[in-house]
Amino acid sequence: MVAVGYFLFKTLSQIRWAEIEDAISLVSRRTFIITGCLTVLNYFLYASYDLLSFNIIKNASLRIRKIISTTMIVFTFNLNLGALIGSIGLRYRIYSGWGIPKAKITLLTLLSVITSWSGYAFLLALVFLFSPSSFHTLAPAPNWLLTILGILIIAALGAYLALCSQRVTWNLRDHAFQFPPLHKGIVQILLSTSQWSIMSYIIYLFINDSGTDIAFERVLMSVLAAGIAGVLTHIPAGLGVLETVFLRMHADIPAPQILAALLCYRFIYYLVPLAFAVPGYLYVEYYQKHRGRNSFIAALKRRL
């Protein structure tokens, strides 16, 4: 966190806000519309994580619309406030309010994490194998080493799918975790690969529309690097981490253009969904408590 703060302070002290405003003004309305549609699509992909997880654990007690709305709220808070509040805290609170046992919520959370990082690993392997130069802007590394790492990642994903094909069960403390069927394991990887790719493409569109030209593979590698850096630093919303990684990996691009693109990205991908998620969460809280009170009154009347 200290390193991120120092790097940003050093960079921002050399930039005038007017330069960032000029770069933002270059972004067309068409780009905002396209990225807005892609953001909606990506949030539905997030929702599909839990839909798939419910299908894997064979729990049909919750309606699809409740799963979709819950997952969208969870991932919005996860992106803006961190996994502890969003992915874990809110998931347990909301699903418990829908009557889902905590043991199953734990499995849902675990399956969601596996889904998210399986696609991440697959894309990282592709970058290592087919576009190693994209990694060189982050750190110097020989291509043969990146090739080996890419093969190892593919092998790890292959091992996961092999465990899925055998439906192996692992006992994790008080919970038994059975690997999903093979075809659902493949769907996990495809869903997550699509989600990470679309998120990267949104940033790619903003950068290219703010007055520069950059290859998609470089943006993808930067997003993947920022993803793991955000997990390591535990900074909510990866605030400053994403900017630091992009500025470090794209030193050949003027900093105002990078920062302008990332501000647009944070607005369309973080803040706009949060504006819907906050009242959505408050409504869910009200609905669950109101429903619980009505159920209590109805049960009391039956006894009387």
C-alpha positions in Angstrom: 0.0 0.0 0.0 2.9 2.4 0.8 4.5 1.6 -2.5 1.3 2.2 -4.4 0.7 5.4 -2.6 4.3 6.7 -3.2 4.2 5.8 -6.9 0.8 7.5 -7.5 1.9 10.6 -5.6 5.1 10.9 -7.6 3.2 10.4 -10.9 0.2 12.6 -10.1 2.4 15.5 -8.9 3.7 15.8 -12.4 0.3 15.8 -14.1 -2.2 18.6 -14.5 -5.9 17.7 -14.0 -6.6 19.7 -17.2 -4.6 17.1 -19.2 -6.8 14.3 -17.8 -9.9 16.3 -18.6 -8.8 16.8 -22.2 -8.2 13.1 -22.6 -11.6 12.3 -21.1 -13.2 14.7 -23.6 -11.9 12.6 -26.4 -13.9 9.6 -25.3 -17.0 9.4 -27.5 -20.6 8.9 -26.4 -20.6 5.8 -28.6 -17.8 4.3 -26.5 -19.7 5.0 -23.3 -22.8 3.3 -24.7 -20.8 0.2 -25.9 -19.0 -0.1 -22.6 -22.2 0.3 -20.7 -23.8 -2.6 -22.6 -20.6 -4.7 -22.0 -20.8 -3.9 -18.3 -24.4 -5.1 -18.1 -23.4 -8.3 -19.9 -20.5 -8.8 -17.6 -22.7 -8.5 -14.5 -25.0 -11.1 -15.9 -21.9 -13.3 -16.3 -21.2 -12.7 -12.6 -24.7 -13.7 -11.8 -24.2 -16.9 -13.8 -21.4 -17.9 -11.4 -24.0 -18.5 -8.6 -26.6 -19.9 -11.0 -24.1 -22.5 -12.0 -23.1 -23.1 -8.4 -26.7 -23.6 -7.3 -27.1 -26.1 -10.1 -23.9 -27.9 -9.1 -25.0 -28.3 -5.4 -28.5 -29.2 -6.6 -30.4 -26.6 -4.7 -33.5 -25.5 -6.5 -35.2 -23.8 -3.5 -34.4 -20.3 -4.7 -35.9 -18.6 -7.7 -33.6 -17.5 -10.5 -34.5 -13.8 -10.2 -33.4 -13.9 -6.5 -30.1 -15.5 -7.4 -29.4 -13.1 -10.2 -30.3 -10.0 -8.1 -28.3 -11.3 -5.1 -25.2 -12.1 -7.1 -25.2 -8.7 -8.9 -25.4 -6.9 -5.5 -22.7 -9.1 -4.1 -20.3 -8.6 -6.9 -20.9 -4.9 -7.1 -20.0 -4.5 -3.4 -17.1 -7.0 -3.9 -15.6 -4.8 -6.6 -16.1 -1.5 -4.7 -15.4 -2.6 -1.1 -13.5 -5.8 -1.3 -14.2 -9.5 -1.1 -14.5 -9.6 2.7 -17.6 -7.3 2.6 -19.0 -8.3 -0.8 -18.2 -11.8 -1.8 -18.2 -13.2 1.7 -20.2 -10.9 4.1 -23.1 -9.9 1.8 -23.4 -13.4 0.3 -23.8 -15.0 3.7 -26.2 -12.3 4.9 -28.5 -12.2 1.9 -28.6 -15.9 1.1 -29.2 -16.6 4.8 -32.2 -14.3 4.6 -33.5 -16.3 1.7 -33.3 -19.4 3.9 -30.2 -21.0 2.4 -28.2 -23.1 5.0 -24.8 -21.7 5.8 -23.0 -24.9 4.8 -24.4 -24.5 1.2 -23.5 -20.8 1.2 -19.9 -21.8 2.0 -19.9 -24.2 -1.0 -21.5 -21.5 -3.2 -18.7 -19.1 -2.2 -16.0 -21.7 -2.9 -17.4 -22.6 -6.3 -17.7 -18.9 -7.2 -14.0 -18.3 -6.3 -13.0 -21.4 -8.3 -15.0 -20.2 -11.3 -13.5 -16.7 -11.2 -9.9 -17.7 -10.9 -10.1 -20.6 -13.4 -10.7 -18.2 -16.3 -8.1 -15.9 -14.9 -5.5 -18.7 -14.9 -6.5 -19.8 -18.5 -6.0 -16.3 -19.9 -2.7 -15.9 -18.0 -1.5 -19.1 -19.6 -2.5 -17.9 -23.0 -0.6 -14.6 -22.5 2.5 -16.5 -21.3 2.3 -18.9 -24.3 1.3 -16.6 -27.2 2.1 -13.1 -26.2 5.1 -13.2 -23.7 6.1 -9.6 -24.8 3.0 -8.3 -23.0 4.5 -9.5 -19.7 7.9 -7.9 -20.3 6.5 -4.5 -19.6 5.8 -5.7 -16.1 9.0 -7.5 -15.3 11.9 -8.9 -17.4 11.6 -12.7 -17.9 12.9 -15.0 -20.5 10.4 -16.4 -22.9 11.2 -20.0 -22.1 10.3 -19.4 -18.5 7.0 -17.9 -19.4 6.3 -20.8 -21.7 7.0 -23.3 -18.9 4.7 -21.3 -16.6 2.0 -21.3 -19.2 2.2 -25.1 -19.7 2.1 -25.6 -15.9 -1.0 -23.5 -15.6 -2.7 -25.4 -18.4 -1.7 -28.6 -16.7 -3.2 -27.4 -13.4 -6.5 -26.6 -15.2 -6.3 -30.0 -16.8 -5.9 -31.7 -13.4 -8.9 -29.8 -12.1 -11.0 -31.0 -15.1 -9.7 -34.5 -14.5 -10.9 -34.3 -10.8 -14.2 -33.1 -12.2 -14.5 -36.0 -14.5 -14.0 -38.4 -11.6 -16.4 -36.4 -9.3 -13.7 -36.6 -6.6 -14.8 -35.5 -3.1 -12.6 -33.6 -0.7 -13.4 -33.1 3.0 -12.7 -29.5 4.0 -13.0 -29.3 7.8 -16.8 -29.9 8.4 -17.7 -29.6 4.7 -17.5 -32.2 1.9 -16.7 -30.6 -1.4 -17.4 -32.7 -4.5 -15.9 -31.5 -7.8 -18.6 -30.5 -10.3 -19.3 -32.7 -13.4 -16.8 -32.3 -16.2 -19.1 -30.3 -18.5 -19.8 -27.9 -15.7 -16.1 -27.5 -14.9 -15.6 -26.5 -18.5 -18.5 -24.0 -18.3 -16.8 -22.5 -15.2 -13.7 -21.8 -17.2 -15.5 -20.4 -20.2 -17.7 -18.1 -18.1 -14.8 -16.7 -16.2 -12.6 -16.4 -19.4 -15.4 -14.3 -21.0 -15.8 -12.1 -17.9 -12.1 -11.2 -17.6 -11.9 -10.7 -21.3 -14.9 -8.4 -21.5 -13.6 -6.4 -18.5 -10.3 -6.0 -20.2 -11.9 -5.0 -23.5 -13.8 -2.2 -21.7 -10.6 -0.7 -20.6 -9.1 -1.3 -24.0 -11.9 0.7 -25.6 -11.5 3.6 -23.3 -7.7 3.8 -23.7 -7.9 3.6 -27.5 -10.6 6.2 -27.6 -8.7 8.7 -25.4 -6.1 9.4 -28.0 -3.7 6.4 -28.2 -3.3 3.0 -29.8 -2.5 -0.1 -27.8 -2.8 -3.9 -28.4 -5.5 -5.8 -26.5 -3.0 -8.3 -25.2 -1.1 -5.6 -23.3 -4.3 -4.4 -21.7 -5.3 -7.9 -20.8 -2.0 -8.6 -19.1 -2.2 -5.4 -17.2 -5.7 -6.3 -15.9 -4.5 -9.8 -14.9 -1.5 -8.3 -13.1 -3.7 -5.7 -11.3 -6.1 -8.5 -10.3 -3.5 -10.4 -8.3 -2.0 -7.2 -7.0 -5.4 -6.1 -5.7 -5.7 -9.4 -3.9 -2.3 -9.1 -2.3 -2.8 -5.5 -1.1 -6.4 -5.9 0.1 -7.2 -2.3 -1.0 -10.9 -1.8 -1.6 -11.7 -1.6 -5.3 -8.0 -1.9 -6.0 -8.0 1.9 -5.7 -4.6 3.0 -6.9 -3.4 -0.5 -7.6 -5.0 -0.7 -11.0 -3.7 2.8 -11.8 -0.2 1.9 -10.6 0.0 -1.3 -12.6 -1.2 0.4 -15.8 1.1 3.3 -15.5 4.0 1.0 -14.8 3.3 -1.3 -17.7 2.4 1.4 -20.2 5.2 3.9 -19.6 5.2 4.6 -23.4 1.7 6.1 -23.2 1.1 9.5 -21.7 0.0 9.2 -18.1 -3.1 11.5 -18.5 -4.5 9.2 -21.2 -4.1 6.1 -19.0 -5.6 7.8 -16.0 -8.5 9.3 -18.1 -9.3 5.8 -19.5 -9.2 4.2 -16.0 -11.5 7.0 -14.5 -14.0 6.3 -17.3 -13.7 2.6 -16.6 -14.2 3.0 -12.8 -17.3 5.2 -13.5 -19.0 2.8 -15.9 -17.9 -0.5 -14.3 -17.9 0.4 -10.5 -19.8 3.5 -9.7 -22.9 3.2 -12.0 -23.6 -0.4 -10.8 -23.1 0.7 -7.2 -25.7 3.4 -7.6 -28.2 0.5 -8.4 -26.8 -2.0 -5.9 -27.1 0.2 -2.8 -30.9 0.7 -3.1 -31.2 -2.9 -4.3 -29.5 -4.1 -1.1 -31.6 -1.9 1.1 -34.7 -3.2 -0.6 -33.6 -6.8 -0.1 -33.0 -6.1 3.6 -36.5 -4.5 4.0 -38.2 -7.3 2.0 -36.6 -10.1 4.0 -37.4 -8.4 7.4 -40.9 -7.6 6.3 -41.5 -11.1 5.0 -40.1 -12.5 8.3 -42.4 -10.3 10.4 -45.4 -11.4 8.3 -44.5 -15.0 8.6 -44.2 -14.6 12.4 -47.6 -12.9 12.6 -49.2 -15.6 10.4 -47.7 -18.4 12.6 -48.9 -16.6 15.7 -52.4 -16.3 14.4 -52.5 -20.0 13.5 -51.5 -20.9 17.1 -54.2 -18.7 18.5 
